[in-house]
């Protein structure tokens, strides 16, 4: 079973983290997608006072894993009272995947309403076709 867990000691990501600049109000976080005790993917993000910023995603070209990684971060942002997200992922293929998954619409890197995305997920789960 795939689990998405925040990595409390992100030393394996130092090479990537050192190339990311965050505001003075933010701290970088890393969450990993783990299956059978192996890391299958990860996401790097930071919470700011008004939004969560997603910097980098590695999903092994697995659409479901990408969706799960992003949704887990968006859910945690909502728990912090945030309802906006900014995607600063530079990889074009990942930007296209995020757009097709509905996170980035009309080439906008800003998601103004996390709740809309999460409500759509709920509707999808409630659909008889997905049971």
DSSP file (Angstrom, degrees, kcal/mol; ACC not computed):
  #  RESIDUE AA STRUCTURE BP1 BP2  ACC     N-H-->O    O-->H-N    N-H-->O    O-->H-N    TCO  KAPPA ALPHA  PHI   PSI    X-CA   Y-CA   Z-CA
    1    1 A X              0   0    0      0, 0.0    35,-0.4     0, 0.0     2,-0.3   0.000 360.0 360.0 360.0 135.2    0.0    0.0    0.0
    2    2 A X        -     0   0    0     33,-0.1     2,-0.4    34,-0.1    33,-0.2  -0.610 360.0-172.5 -79.0 130.8    1.3    3.4   -0.9
    3    3 A X  E     -A   34   0A   0     31,-2.8    31,-3.5    -2,-0.3     2,-0.6  -0.950  15.9-149.0-121.4 145.1    1.8    5.9    1.9
    4    4 A X  E     +A   33   0A   0     -2,-0.4     2,-0.4    29,-0.2    29,-0.2  -0.959  28.4 170.8-115.3 115.3    2.6    9.6    1.7
    5    5 A X  E     -A   32   0A   0     27,-2.4    27,-3.2    -2,-0.6     2,-0.3  -0.955  36.3-113.8-129.3 140.4    4.6   10.7    4.7
    6    6 A X  E     -A   31   0A   0     -2,-0.4     2,-0.7    25,-0.3    25,-0.3  -0.553  30.7-129.8 -71.0 134.7    6.5   13.9    5.5
    7    7 A X        -     0   0    0     23,-3.5    23,-0.5    -2,-0.3     3,-0.3  -0.779  18.9-168.7 -87.0 112.7   10.2   13.3    5.7
    8    8 A X  S    S+     0   0    0     -2,-0.7     2,-0.4     1,-0.3    -1,-0.2   0.719  83.6  41.6 -77.0 -20.9   11.4   14.8    9.0
    9    9 A X    >   +     0   0    0     -3,-0.1     2,-0.8    21,-0.1     3,-0.5  -0.763  69.0 178.8-127.1  84.6   15.1   14.5    8.1
   10   10 A X  G >   +     0   0    0     -2,-0.4     3,-2.0    -3,-0.3     7,-0.2  -0.022  35.6 128.7 -82.6  36.0   15.4   15.5    4.4
   11   11 A X  G >   +     0   0    0     -2,-0.8     3,-1.4     1,-0.3     4,-0.2   0.801  66.3  64.2 -62.7 -27.5   19.2   15.0    4.2
   12   12 A X  G <  S+     0   0    0     -3,-0.5    -1,-0.3     1,-0.2     3,-0.2   0.629 103.9  49.4 -67.5 -11.2   18.8   12.8    1.1
   13   13 A X  G X> S+     0   0    0     -3,-2.0     4,-3.0     1,-0.1     3,-0.6   0.249  73.4 111.3-111.1  10.4   17.4   15.9   -0.7
   14   14 A X  H <> S+     0   0    0     -3,-1.4     4,-2.2     1,-0.2     5,-0.2   0.848  74.6  57.0 -58.1 -37.4   20.1   18.5    0.2
   15   15 A X  H 34 S+     0   0    0     -4,-0.2     4,-0.3     1,-0.2    -1,-0.2   0.896 115.4  37.1 -60.7 -40.4   21.3   18.7   -3.4
   16   16 A X  H X4 S+     0   0    0     -3,-0.6     3,-1.3     1,-0.2    -2,-0.2   0.904 114.7  54.7 -76.7 -44.2   17.9   19.7   -4.6
   17   17 A X  H >< S+     0   0    0     -4,-3.0     3,-1.7     1,-0.3    -2,-0.2   0.831  98.5  61.9 -62.4 -34.0   17.0   21.8   -1.5
   18   18 A X  T 3< S+     0   0    0     -4,-2.2    -1,-0.3     1,-0.3    -2,-0.2   0.715 100.8  54.9 -68.4 -17.5   20.0   24.0   -1.8
   19   19 A X  T <  S+     0   0    0     -3,-1.3     2,-0.5    -4,-0.3    -1,-0.3   0.366  92.7  86.8 -93.7   4.3   18.9   25.2   -5.3
   20   20 A X    <   -     0   0    0     -3,-1.7     2,-0.5    -4,-0.1     8,-0.1  -0.914  63.1-156.6-109.9 127.7   15.5   26.3   -4.0
   21   21 A X        -     0   0    0     -2,-0.5     2,-0.3     0, 0.0    -3,-0.0  -0.889  13.8-175.6-104.2 128.2   15.0   29.8   -2.5
   22   22 A X        -     0   0    0     -2,-0.5     6,-0.0     4,-0.1    -2,-0.0  -0.822  29.6 -98.5-118.7 160.5   12.2   30.4   -0.1
   23   23 A X    >   -     0   0    0     -2,-0.3     3,-1.7     1,-0.1    -1,-0.1  -0.210  40.1-103.1 -69.1 166.9   10.9   33.6    1.6
   24   24 A X  T 3  S+     0   0    0      1,-0.3    -1,-0.1     3,-0.0    -2,-0.0   0.670 121.4  57.6 -65.3 -16.1   12.0   34.4    5.1
   25   25 A X  T 3  S+     0   0    0      2,-0.0     2,-0.3     0, 0.0    -1,-0.3   0.457  99.3  73.7 -92.5  -2.0    8.5   33.2    6.2
   26   26 A X    <   -     0   0    0     -3,-1.7     2,-0.4    22,-0.1    22,-0.1  -0.799  54.9-162.3-121.3 155.3    8.8   29.7    4.8
   27   27 A X        -     0   0    0     20,-0.4    20,-0.6    -2,-0.3     2,-0.1  -0.999  30.5-114.6-131.4 135.2   10.5   26.5    5.5
   28   28 A X  E     - B   0  46A   0     -2,-0.4     2,-0.3    18,-0.2    18,-0.2  -0.418  31.2-169.2 -71.7 143.1   11.0   23.7    3.0
   29   29 A X  E     - B   0  45A   0     16,-3.2    16,-2.2    -2,-0.1     2,-0.4  -0.935   8.2-155.6-127.5 152.5    9.2   20.4    3.6
   30   30 A X  E     - B   0  44A   0    -23,-0.5   -23,-3.5    -2,-0.3     2,-0.4  -0.998   7.6-173.0-129.5 129.8    9.6   17.1    1.8
   31   31 A X  E     -AB   6  43A   0     12,-2.2    12,-2.2    -2,-0.4     2,-0.4  -0.950  11.9-151.9-118.1 145.8    7.0   14.3    1.6
   32   32 A X  E     -AB   5  42A   0    -27,-3.2   -27,-2.4    -2,-0.4     2,-0.7  -0.893  15.1-135.3-119.2 145.8    7.6   10.9    0.2
   33   33 A X  E     -AB   4  41A   0      8,-2.8     7,-3.7    -2,-0.4     8,-1.1  -0.898  34.5-171.0 -93.5 116.6    5.5    8.3   -1.5
   34   34 A X  E     +AB   3  39A   0    -31,-3.5   -31,-2.8    -2,-0.7     2,-0.4  -0.933  15.0 172.2-119.8 131.7    6.5    5.0    0.1
   35   35 A X  E >  S- B   0  38A   0      3,-2.6     3,-1.6    -2,-0.5   -33,-0.1  -0.993  74.9  -6.2-138.1 129.8    5.5    1.6   -1.0
   36   36 A X  T 3  S-     0   0    0    -35,-0.4    -1,-0.1    -2,-0.4     3,-0.1   0.885 129.2 -58.8  52.0  42.2    7.0   -1.6    0.5
   37   37 A X  T 3  S+     0   0    0      1,-0.2     2,-0.4    -3,-0.0    -1,-0.3   0.648 115.6 114.7  63.6  19.8    9.5    0.5    2.4
   38   38 A X  E <  S-B   35   0A   0     -3,-1.6    -3,-2.6     0, 0.0     2,-0.5  -0.955  71.6-118.6-120.0 139.4   10.8    2.0   -0.8
   39   39 A X  E     +B   34   0A   0     -2,-0.4    -5,-0.2    -5,-0.2     3,-0.1  -0.646  32.8 173.5 -76.1 120.4   10.6    5.6   -1.9
   40   40 A X  E     -     0   0A   0     -7,-3.7     2,-0.3    -2,-0.5    -6,-0.2   0.603  63.4 -20.1-101.5 -17.7    8.6    5.8   -5.1
   41   41 A X  E     -B   33   0A   0     -8,-1.1    -8,-2.8    18,-0.1    -1,-0.3  -0.973  57.8-152.7-176.2 172.6    8.3    9.6   -5.4
   42   42 A X  E     -BC  32  58A   0     16,-2.4    16,-3.0    -2,-0.3     2,-0.3  -0.979   5.2-149.1-157.4 165.5    8.5   12.8   -3.5
   43   43 A X  E     -BC  31  57A   0    -12,-2.2   -12,-2.2    -2,-0.3     2,-0.5  -0.997   8.4-152.2-142.8 137.1    7.3   16.4   -3.4
   44   44 A X  E     +BC  30  56A   0     12,-2.9    11,-2.4    -2,-0.3    12,-1.3  -0.944  31.5 149.7-112.9 130.7    9.1   19.5   -2.1
   45   45 A X  E     -BC  29  54A   0    -16,-2.2   -16,-3.2    -2,-0.5     2,-0.3  -0.939  28.9-149.6-153.0 167.7    7.0   22.4   -0.8
   46   46 A X  E     -BC  28  53A   0      7,-2.2     7,-3.2    -2,-0.3     2,-0.5  -0.995  16.2-131.4-146.1 144.8    6.8   25.3    1.7
   47   47 A X  E     - C   0  52A   0    -20,-0.6   -20,-0.4    -2,-0.3     2,-0.2  -0.838  24.6-176.8 -95.8 131.5    4.0   27.0    3.6
   48   48 A X        -     0   0    0      3,-3.3     3,-0.1    -2,-0.5   -22,-0.1  -0.719  45.4 -93.5-114.6 171.4    3.8   30.8    3.5
   49   49 A X  S    S+     0   0    0     -2,-0.2     3,-0.1     1,-0.2    -2,-0.0   0.817 122.7  23.9 -57.7 -31.1    1.3   32.9    5.3
   50   50 A X  S    S+     0   0    0      1,-0.2    33,-0.5    32,-0.1    34,-0.3   0.551 128.1   6.5-112.0 -10.7   -1.1   33.1    2.4
   51   51 A X        -     0   0    0     31,-0.1    -3,-3.3    -3,-0.1     2,-0.4  -0.981  63.3-109.8-161.8 166.4   -0.3   30.0    0.3
   52   52 A X  E     -Cd  47  85A   0     32,-2.1    34,-2.4    -2,-0.3     2,-0.5  -0.909  30.9-149.7-103.6 139.7    1.5   26.7   -0.1
   53   53 A X  E     -Cd  46  86A   0     -7,-3.2    -7,-2.2    -2,-0.4     2,-0.6  -0.949   2.3-156.4-113.4 126.7    4.3   26.7   -2.7
   54   54 A X  E     +Cd  45  87A   0     32,-3.0    34,-3.3    -2,-0.5    35,-0.5  -0.908  17.4 171.8-103.6 118.2    5.1   23.4   -4.5
   55   55 A X  E     +     0   0A   0    -11,-2.4    35,-0.4    -2,-0.6     2,-0.3   0.863  58.0   4.9 -95.6 -42.8    8.6   23.5   -5.9
   56   56 A X  E     -C   44   0A   0    -12,-1.3   -12,-2.9    33,-0.2     2,-0.4  -0.999  53.6-169.0-153.0 140.9    9.4   20.1   -7.2
   57   57 A X  E     -C   43   0A   0     -2,-0.3     2,-0.4   -14,-0.2   -14,-0.2  -0.997   4.7-173.5-133.6 136.2    7.7   16.7   -7.8
   58   58 A X  E     +C   42   0A   0    -16,-3.0   -16,-2.4    -2,-0.4    -2,-0.0  -0.981  17.3 158.3-126.3 118.6    9.2   13.4   -8.6
   59   59 A X    >   -     0   0    0     -2,-0.4     3,-1.3   -18,-0.2     6,-0.2   0.300  55.6-114.5-126.0   8.6    6.5   10.7   -9.3
   60   60 A X  T 3  S-     0   0    0      1,-0.3     3,-0.1     5,-0.1   -19,-0.1   0.797  72.3 -68.2  61.7  27.2    8.1    8.0  -11.4
   61   61 A X  T 3  S+     0   0    0      1,-0.2     2,-0.7     2,-0.1    -1,-0.3   0.784  99.7 140.0  59.8  29.9    5.8    9.0  -14.3
   62   62 A X    <>  -     0   0    0     -3,-1.3     4,-2.4     1,-0.2    -1,-0.2  -0.911  40.9-161.6-106.7 110.2    2.9    7.6  -12.3
   63   63 A X  H  > S+     0   0    0     -2,-0.7     4,-2.6     1,-0.2     5,-0.2   0.881  90.9  50.7 -59.6 -42.0   -0.2    9.9  -12.6
   64   64 A X  H  > S+     0   0    0      1,-0.2     4,-2.5     2,-0.2    -1,-0.2   0.887 110.5  49.4 -65.3 -38.2   -1.9    8.5   -9.6
   65   65 A X  H  > S+     0   0    0      2,-0.2     4,-2.7    -6,-0.2    -2,-0.2   0.907 110.6  50.2 -66.9 -41.5    1.2    9.0   -7.5
   66   66 A X  H  X S+     0   0    0     -4,-2.4     4,-2.5     2,-0.2     5,-0.3   0.945 111.9  48.3 -59.1 -48.7    1.5   12.6   -8.7
   67   67 A X  H  X S+     0   0    0     -4,-2.6     4,-2.7     1,-0.2     5,-0.2   0.914 112.9  48.0 -58.5 -45.2   -2.1   13.2   -7.9
   68   68 A X  H  X S+     0   0    0     -4,-2.5     4,-2.2     2,-0.2    -1,-0.2   0.903 111.0  50.0 -65.0 -42.3   -1.7   11.7   -4.4
   69   69 A X  H  X S+     0   0    0     -4,-2.7     4,-1.6     2,-0.2    -2,-0.2   0.944 115.4  42.7 -61.3 -48.2    1.5   13.7   -3.6
   70   70 A X  H  X S+     0   0    0     -4,-2.5     4,-2.7     1,-0.2     5,-0.2   0.936 114.0  50.3 -66.3 -46.3   -0.1   17.0   -4.6
   71   71 A X  H  X S+     0   0    0     -4,-2.7     4,-2.7    -5,-0.3    -1,-0.2   0.861 107.0  55.4 -62.1 -35.0   -3.4   16.3   -2.9
   72   72 A X  H  X S+     0   0    0     -4,-2.2     4,-2.1    -5,-0.2    -1,-0.2   0.913 111.0  44.6 -64.5 -40.1   -1.6   15.4    0.3
   73   73 A X  H  X S+     0   0    0     -4,-1.6     4,-2.2     2,-0.2    -2,-0.2   0.911 113.4  50.1 -68.8 -42.0    0.2   18.7    0.3
   74   74 A X  H  X S+     0   0    0     -4,-2.7     4,-2.3     2,-0.2    -2,-0.2   0.899 110.1  51.1 -63.3 -39.3   -3.0   20.6   -0.6
   75   75 A X  H  X S+     0   0    0     -4,-2.7     4,-2.0     2,-0.2    -1,-0.2   0.930 110.1  48.6 -62.7 -45.7   -4.9   18.8    2.2
   76   76 A X  H  X S+     0   0    0     -4,-2.1     4,-0.9     1,-0.2    -1,-0.2   0.864 109.2  54.2 -62.9 -35.2   -2.2   19.8    4.8
   77   77 A X  H ><>S+     0   0    0     -4,-2.2     5,-2.6     1,-0.2     3,-0.7   0.922 106.4  51.5 -63.6 -43.2   -2.3   23.4    3.5
   78   78 A X  H ><5S+     0   0    0     -4,-2.3     3,-2.0     1,-0.3    -2,-0.2   0.896 104.1  56.9 -60.3 -39.5   -6.1   23.4    4.2
   79   79 A X  H 3<5S+     0   0    0     -4,-2.0    -1,-0.3     1,-0.3    -2,-0.2   0.772 105.5  52.3 -62.8 -24.4   -5.5   22.2    7.7
   80   80 A X  T <<5S-     0   0    0     -4,-0.9    -1,-0.3    -3,-0.7    -2,-0.2   0.376 126.1-103.9 -90.1   2.7   -3.2   25.2    8.2
   81   81 A X  T < 5S+     0   0    0     -3,-2.0     2,-0.3     1,-0.3    -3,-0.2   0.630  77.4 136.5  85.9  13.7   -6.0   27.5    6.9
   82   82 A X      < +     0   0    0     -5,-2.6    -1,-0.3    -6,-0.1    -2,-0.1  -0.729  28.1 175.3 -95.3 144.4   -4.5   28.0    3.5
   83   83 A X        +     0   0    0    -33,-0.5    31,-2.2    -2,-0.3     2,-0.3   0.231  57.8  73.5-130.4  12.1   -6.7   27.9    0.4
   84   84 A X        -     0   0    0    -34,-0.3   -32,-2.1    29,-0.2     2,-0.3  -0.950  53.4-170.5-128.5 149.9   -4.1   28.9   -2.3
   85   85 A X  E     -dE  52 111A   0     26,-2.4    26,-3.5    -2,-0.3     2,-0.4  -0.984   8.6-156.7-136.6 148.6   -1.2   27.1   -3.9
   86   86 A X  E     -dE  53 110A   0    -34,-2.4   -32,-3.0    -2,-0.3     2,-0.7  -0.996  10.3-150.1-125.9 128.2    1.5   28.2   -6.3
   87   87 A X  E     +d   54   0A   0     22,-3.1   -32,-0.2    -2,-0.4   -34,-0.1  -0.879  21.6 169.0-102.2 114.3    3.3   25.7   -8.5
   88   88 A X        +     0   0    0    -34,-3.3   -33,-0.2    -2,-0.7    -1,-0.1   0.147  26.4 141.8-108.9  17.1    6.9   26.6   -9.3
   89   89 A X        -     0   0    0    -35,-0.5   -33,-0.2     1,-0.1   -34,-0.1  -0.404  34.6-164.5 -57.7 129.1    7.8   23.2  -10.8
   90   90 A X        +     0   0    0    -35,-0.4     2,-0.4    -2,-0.1    -1,-0.1   0.684  54.9 104.1 -94.0 -21.0   10.1   23.9  -13.7
   91   91 A X     >  -     0   0    0      1,-0.2     4,-2.3   -34,-0.1     5,-0.2  -0.486  61.8-150.4 -68.9 121.9    9.9   20.6  -15.6
   92   92 A X  H  > S+     0   0    0     -2,-0.4     4,-2.4     1,-0.2     5,-0.2   0.896  95.0  52.3 -61.4 -43.3    7.6   21.0  -18.6
   93   93 A X  H  > S+     0   0    0      1,-0.2     4,-2.1     2,-0.2    -1,-0.2   0.894 111.2  47.7 -62.3 -38.8    6.4   17.4  -18.6
   94   94 A X  H  > S+     0   0    0      2,-0.2     4,-2.8     1,-0.2    -1,-0.2   0.887 109.1  53.6 -69.7 -37.7    5.4   17.7  -15.0
   95   95 A X  H  X S+     0   0    0     -4,-2.3     4,-2.1     1,-0.2    -2,-0.2   0.913 109.6  48.9 -60.8 -41.5    3.7   21.1  -15.6
   96   96 A X  H  X S+     0   0    0     -4,-2.4     4,-2.5     2,-0.2    -2,-0.2   0.902 111.2  49.3 -64.6 -40.9    1.7   19.3  -18.4
   97   97 A X  H  X S+     0   0    0     -4,-2.1     4,-2.0     2,-0.2    -2,-0.2   0.924 110.6  50.3 -64.3 -43.6    0.8   16.5  -16.0
   98   98 A X  H  <>S+     0   0    0     -4,-2.8     5,-2.4     1,-0.2     6,-1.0   0.877 111.5  49.3 -61.7 -37.3   -0.3   18.9  -13.3
   99   99 A X  H ><5S+     0   0    0     -4,-2.1     3,-1.3     4,-0.2    -2,-0.2   0.927 110.7  48.6 -67.0 -45.1   -2.5   20.7  -15.9
  100  100 A X  H 3<5S+     0   0    0     -4,-2.5    -2,-0.2     1,-0.3    -1,-0.2   0.807 108.5  54.5 -66.9 -28.4   -4.1   17.5  -17.1
  101  101 A X  T 3<5S-     0   0    0     -4,-2.0    -1,-0.3    -5,-0.2    -2,-0.2   0.527 120.5-111.8 -81.3  -5.0   -4.8   16.5  -13.5
  102  102 A X  T < 5S+     0   0    0     -3,-1.3    -3,-0.2    -4,-0.3     3,-0.1   0.526  88.9 111.2  92.3   6.7   -6.6   19.8  -13.0
  103  103 A X  S   <S+     0   0    0     -5,-2.4     2,-0.5     1,-0.2    -4,-0.2   0.841  81.1  38.6 -81.6 -33.6   -4.1   21.5  -10.6
  104  104 A X  S    S-     0   0    0     -6,-1.0     2,-0.4    -9,-0.2     3,-0.3  -0.965  77.3-170.7-119.6 115.0   -2.9   24.1  -13.1
  105  105 A X    >   -     0   0    0     -2,-0.5     3,-1.9     5,-0.3     5,-0.2  -0.859  65.6  -0.2-110.4 141.3   -5.6   25.6  -15.4
  106  106 A X  T 3  S-     0   0    0     -2,-0.4    -1,-0.2     1,-0.3     3,-0.1   0.865 126.9 -62.2  54.3  41.0   -5.1   27.8  -18.5
  107  107 A X  T 3  S+     0   0    0     -3,-0.3     2,-0.4     1,-0.2    -1,-0.3   0.682  98.7 145.6  59.4  19.5   -1.3   27.8  -17.9
  108  108 A X    <   -     0   0    0     -3,-1.9    -1,-0.2     1,-0.1    -3,-0.2  -0.746  39.7-162.4 -87.2 131.8   -1.8   29.4  -14.6
  109  109 A X        +     0   0    0     -2,-0.4   -22,-3.1    -5,-0.1     2,-0.5   0.502  69.5  83.6 -88.8  -5.0    0.7   28.4  -11.9
  110  110 A X  E     -E   86   0A   0    -24,-0.2     2,-0.7    -5,-0.2    -5,-0.3  -0.861  62.5-158.3-105.1 131.6   -1.5   29.7   -9.2
  111  111 A X  E     -E   85   0A   0    -26,-3.5   -26,-2.4    -2,-0.5     3,-0.3  -0.937   7.7-172.2-105.9 111.2   -4.4   27.7   -7.7
  112  112 A X  S    S+     0   0    0     -2,-0.7     2,-0.3     1,-0.2    -1,-0.1   0.670  73.1  34.9 -81.7 -17.5   -6.8   30.2   -6.1
  113  113 A X    >>  +     0   0    0      1,-0.1     4,-1.0   -28,-0.1     3,-0.8  -0.730  52.7 177.3-144.3  91.6   -9.1   27.7   -4.4
  114  114 A X  H 3> S+     0   0    0    -31,-2.2     4,-2.3    -2,-0.3     3,-0.3   0.862  83.8  65.9 -57.9 -36.4   -7.7   24.5   -3.0
  115  115 A X  H 3> S+     0   0    0      1,-0.2     4,-2.7   -32,-0.2    -1,-0.2   0.866  95.5  56.1 -57.6 -38.1  -11.2   23.6   -1.7
  116  116 A X  H <> S+     0   0    0     -3,-0.8     4,-2.1     2,-0.2    -1,-0.2   0.919 108.7  47.1 -59.8 -43.6  -12.5   23.3   -5.3
  117  117 A X  H  X S+     0   0    0     -4,-1.0     4,-1.6    -3,-0.3    -2,-0.2   0.922 113.8  47.1 -64.2 -44.5   -9.9   20.7   -6.1
  118  118 A X  H  X S+     0   0    0     -4,-2.3     4,-1.8     1,-0.2    -2,-0.2   0.862 110.4  52.3 -69.3 -34.9  -10.5   18.8   -3.0
  119  119 A X  H  X S+     0   0    0     -4,-2.7     4,-2.4    -5,-0.2    -1,-0.2   0.887 106.8  53.7 -66.4 -38.5  -14.3   18.9   -3.6
  120  120 A X  H  X S+     0   0    0     -4,-2.1     4,-2.1     1,-0.2    -1,-0.2   0.876 106.7  52.6 -62.8 -36.4  -13.8   17.5   -7.1
  121  121 A X  H  X S+     0   0    0     -4,-1.6     4,-2.2     2,-0.2    -1,-0.2   0.916 108.3  50.4 -63.1 -43.6  -11.9   14.7   -5.6
  122  122 A X  H  X S+     0   0    0     -4,-1.8     4,-1.7     1,-0.2    -2,-0.2   0.910 109.8  50.2 -61.6 -43.2  -14.7   13.9   -3.2
  123  123 A X  H  X S+     0   0    0     -4,-2.4     4,-0.7     1,-0.2    -1,-0.2   0.886 109.1  52.4 -62.5 -38.8  -17.2   13.9   -6.1
  124  124 A X  H >< S+     0   0    0     -4,-2.1     3,-0.8     1,-0.2     6,-0.2   0.918 109.4  48.4 -63.5 -43.8  -15.0   11.5   -8.1
  125  125 A X  H 3< S+     0   0    0     -4,-2.2    -1,-0.2     1,-0.2    -2,-0.2   0.822 109.7  53.4 -65.4 -31.2  -14.9    9.1   -5.1
  126  126 A X  H 3< S+     0   0    0     -4,-1.7    -1,-0.2    -5,-0.2    -2,-0.2   0.617  83.9 109.7 -80.1 -12.1  -18.6    9.3   -4.7
  127  127 A X  S X< S-     0   0    0     -3,-0.8     3,-1.9    -4,-0.7     4,-0.0  -0.430  72.4-134.6 -66.8 134.0  -19.2    8.4   -8.4
  128  128 A X  G >  S+     0   0    0      1,-0.3     3,-1.3     2,-0.2    -1,-0.1   0.774 104.2  66.1 -59.6 -25.6  -20.7    4.9   -8.9
  129  129 A X  G 3  S+     0   0    0      1,-0.2    -1,-0.3     2,-0.1    -4,-0.1   0.714 100.2  50.8 -68.7 -19.0  -18.2    4.3  -11.6
  130  130 A X  G <         0   0    0     -3,-1.9    -1,-0.2    -6,-0.2    -2,-0.2   0.158 360.0 360.0-106.6  18.2  -15.3    4.5   -9.1
  131  131 A X    <         0   0    0     -3,-1.3    -1,-0.2    -5,-0.1    -2,-0.1   0.428 360.0 360.0-106.8 360.0  -16.7    2.0   -6.6
